[in-house]
Amino acid sequence: MEVSITKDYELIAKLNKSVHDLHVELYPNYFKEYDFNKVRSFFEGIIQKDNQLFLLLKSEDEALGYAWVEIRKYPENVFKKGYKSVYVHQLNVLRTNQGLGSVLMDKIYEIAKEQKIKLVELDYWANNQAAERFYQKQGFTKYREILYKEL
């Protein structure tokens, strides 16, 4: 099993389908139905940016999952200190409970250490209990919560 950086936006778009479908199922009022052509076009544009990394998890010739991460730089302001983080936008594996997500996270931690970044950040949708359990096992701690109220 290996994790490598990829620019294969078409493969990422295909691998995105299952996680996107989960979001549609959990939050149909917020998420559009999966449209391969639109998703592919989106990833084609963003995958070229220097601060965006797409990690591909493969075993031999089989793609098993991916992670989309961003190197973020938060400037200092009057309220907060400046800092950098590796922000995990998406992580998806085709088979759960086999350690595949942990393999991707280990690569993310390695990238952060190589770039001397001490913080990995992410968010997940509240009803995604599998994500909550996974990130708790990974040692993540909540430090900010976002609330909403429909009117």
Secondary structure, DSSP 8 states (H G I E B T S, - for coil): -EEEE---HHHHHHHHHHHHHHHHHH-TTT-----HHHHHHHHHHHTTSTTEEEEEEEETTEEEEEEEEEEEEE---SSS--EEEEEEEEEEESSSSSSHHHHHHHHHHHHHHHTT---EEE---TT-HHHHHHHHHTT------------
